Amino acid sequence: MDGPWDGNAALLETVQREILNLTSGEFQVRFPEQYSLVGDWEAETISAHLERLLRSPEVDVVVALGLVASELSGKMPALPKPTIAPFIVDPEIQAFPQKSGVSGVKNFSYIAFPSTIERDLQTFREITPFDSLLFFFSKPFIEVSPQKKENLLTILKKMGITATLVGVDKLADAMAALENHPPKAVYLAPLLHLPGEDWQTLIREINACKLASFSMFGLREVELGVLASIRPDFIPKLSRRIALNVQRILLGEDAGKIPYAFSMGKELSINMKTARQIGVYPPWDVLTEATLIEEERTQISRQLSLVSAVQEGLSANQSLLARQAEVRAGRGNIGAARANLLPQIAVSATGVQIDQDRAGPFQAEKTLTGAATFTQLLFNDDAWTNYTVQKKLQQSLEAAGELTRQDIARVIATAYLNLLNAKTLERIQKENLKISGNNLELARIRESVGFSGPADLYRWQSEIASNRREVIAANARRNLAEIQLNRLLNRPLEEKFQTSEALLSDEALLLSERRISPYIQNPWSFKIFRSFLVEEGLGNSQELKQLDAQIAVQDRLLSNANRRFFLPSLAFQGEFSRYLKRDGEGSEPLTLDPSSPLTPLLSALDTGDDNNWSLALRASFPLFEGGAKTANRHRVRNTLTQLGYQRKAVHEQIEQRIRSAAHLAGASFAGIRQSREAVLAAQKNLELTVDAYSQGAINITLLLDAQNAARIADEVASSATFQYLIDLMELERSIGFSGFIVSLEDQEAFFRRAGAYMEAHQ
């Protein structure tokens, strides 16, 4: 190895494990500790270590686990024993032998990543455009072969990039370059010799200068603050390739005849926290295939699950709140109808002023009178009918309110599941795009070793463009699903939130996998269970409760229509009034001499004191209303008949809905297993096809077919799970018994009834 690095131990352990796993049973491979040599990041020391291993009679195969060690091993004039150089960054830039896809040098096998730097920079410029670049290499790597600089500058010039190449020995070298050669972007080759603290300081300074950065090393450095990289964690895959080369050498194959091309795969990763810090906003087509580190979405505090989404919606959905307000308003109709049956008390005050010339002893010019009236219906069938009707109508309204509640719960649950499905399909499209990118890398390798021409490259580039379009469309569908759910929850439409997966075993589901599986394991049990669900659903049906209330209304109206032919209406009324004040002309009582002949007449006309009261009992009966009574009775009878037919029709519709929902849920449940098996088979087929394609055994058409089959199988499997859950929501709604609404006690009682029903009908 080139020198001390915190990843040396893990790298060495991984390579040794892969070699032992692959050669076990064929060869006894040992790794003596005295031959695991670590340099000091100086070319002379590393070269001396290589020569020592090559001279040692106890060493059979040399593996140069370092950038400098790999390059130095390839520059040696003759190799007395098989040597593997697994870290060749770019064979063209490093001027390594490329003869029909192999080194062609006896005992020398290397592993290379074709056009690594050129493809890195192409991707880098897709993220953010630039024309000046600061290129950081480790100083030992640059000094091994000065020709690398010229080769690299030639490639950069063709790309229209003005670059400053900097060999970094210490942190100060990189910091000085940032100050003296201010670029628009920074490319980081592995600087493994820098202590971790120094490397982190360099990244902080690059970001503070608002410079875009790109790592050759890969995802690990992106997670630590570099803007982007297209390199996945390639060490495990590279270790397996090293082990394969060792095995081929031990089996007697010349190392110089082992193909060097190696595809690490392409997995674009972008640190969005860094992007926000430096003000870089990657375009849509880049984001579609990128793994986003430190994305804002991961910092969102709002969390939703299937249960919490439904519960939140049941307290915030505007349609449901409107229905609940309507139900509350309906209670006022009952109170208003009841009020007609209770005593009515009214008070009044009347002030009257008349012409002065008309005023007299019997009517003062100004009077103020107060009165109180008491009225009580003793019997009125219309009033009692209205009271009964309003109570039944309120029952119908409350059933409609519960119906809306159940519908909203189902709609929200379905919207949540549709969102999860949309997110899963978006992930599948992104993974398919990554597979296409990896296959493009394979096509480049095939071209480099002569297995195919540039046609495959163009075909994969076309496929990637199509895949990007599909990812963008899937992203839009996911956004629409989020907006739909936010609307149902009465939240800002584009408010972000995190979701948690809905599992078939989720106990919040009334008909969860654990609970329902005993009842659908065979056709006979499933048939009995469907009958039980029908019985439960008809008993719970709010639609039937609505109709029953409406039928009760018409029954009462029919009774009223019949009674109107012979029942009168009785009412009692009492009134008390008093003159509170008299004023003006005529306000004083008229007095005469007792001997006057008019005195007896005045006494006879005396109106008494200022108080007045009366009691009345009123009976009324309409003898003839032009045939209205008969017409009303005829209308009510026919309405009652119509509601009877309607109830039977709704009864049939509910039973059909329950049985249909049960069949669909049963079918989608059974389809989950089949779709999962299809995914496994399609993935295995894809792996075999990729391997055959990489070896030149098949053409691109077969690989495209296998890739599309794997994608479709994955989509079908994902949709199968969510479709089952959606069908389950419909089944729960059809029986009017949702696990999101009823209590745990009611759920347990439901399954006790189910068990008893199944036992009784087996």
Sequence and secondary structure as in RCSB ss.txt:
>XXXX:A:sequence
MDGPWDGNAALLETVQREILNLTSGEFQVRFPEQYSLVGDWEAETISAHLERLLRSPEVDVVVALGLVASELSGK
MPALPKPTIAPFIVDPEIQAFPQKSGVSGVKNFSYIAFPSTIERDLQTFREITPFDSLLFFFSKPFIEVSPQKKE
NLLTILKKMGITATLVGVDKLADAMAALENHPPKAVYLAPLLHLPGEDWQTLIREINACKLASFSMFGLREVELG
VLASIRPDFIPKLSRRIALNVQRILLGEDAGKIPYAFSMGKELSINMKTARQIGVYPPWDVLTEATLIEEERTQI
SRQLSLVSAVQEGLSANQSLLARQAEVRAGRGNIGAARANLLPQIAVSATGVQIDQDRAGPFQAEKTLTGAATFT
QLLFNDDAWTNYTVQKKLQQSLEAAGELTRQDIARVIATAYLNLLNAKTLERIQKENLKISGNNLELARIRESVG
FSGPADLYRWQSEIASNRREVIAANARRNLAEIQLNRLLNRPLEEKFQTSEALLSDEALLLSERRISPYIQNPWS
FKIFRSFLVEEGLGNSQELKQLDAQIAVQDRLLSNANRRFFLPSLAFQGEFSRYLKRDGEGSEPLTLDPSSPLTP
LLSALDTGDDNNWSLALRASFPLFEGGAKTANRHRVRNTLTQLGYQRKAVHEQIEQRIRSAAHLAGASFAGIRQS
REAVLAAQKNLELTVDAYSQGAINITLLLDAQNAARIADEVASSATFQYLIDLMELERSIGFSGFIVSLEDQEAF
FRRAGAYMEAHQ
>XXXX:A:secstr
  S  TTHHHHHHHHHHHHHHHHTTT      GGG     S HHHHHHHHHHHHH TT   EE  SHHHHHHHHH
SS  SS EEEEEES TTTTT   BTTB  STTEEEEE TTHHHHHHHHHHHHS  SEEEEEEEHHHHHH THHHH
HHHHHHHHTT EEEEEEESSHHHHHHHHHHS  SEEEE   TTS HHHHHHHHHHHHHTT EEEESS HHHHHTT
 SEE     HHHHHHHHHHHHHHHHTT  GGGSB B       EEEHHHHHHHT    HHHHTT EEET GGGG 
  EE HHHHHHHHHHH HHHHHHHHHHHHHHHHHHHHHHTTS EEEEEEEEEE  GGG BTTB SEEEEEEEEEE
EEEE HHHHHHHHHHHHHHHHHHHHHHHHHHHHHHHHHHHHHHHHHHHHHHHHHHHHHHHHHHHHHHHHHHHHTT
SS HHHHHHHHHHHHHHHHHHHHHHHHHHHHHHHHHHHTTS TT   EE    TT TTSTT HHHHGGGSSSHHH
HHHHHHHHHHHHHHH HHHHHHHHHHHHHHHHHHHHHHTTT  EEEEEEEEEEEEEEESTT S     TTSTTHH
HHHHT   SSEEEEEEEEEE  S  TTHHHHHHHHHHHHHHHHHHHHHHHHHHHHHHHHHHHHHHHHHHHHHHHH
HHHHHHHHHHHHHHHHHHHTTSS HHHHHHHHHHHHHHHHHHHHHHHHHHHHHHHHHHHTT  TTTS HHHHHHH
HHHHHHHHHHH 
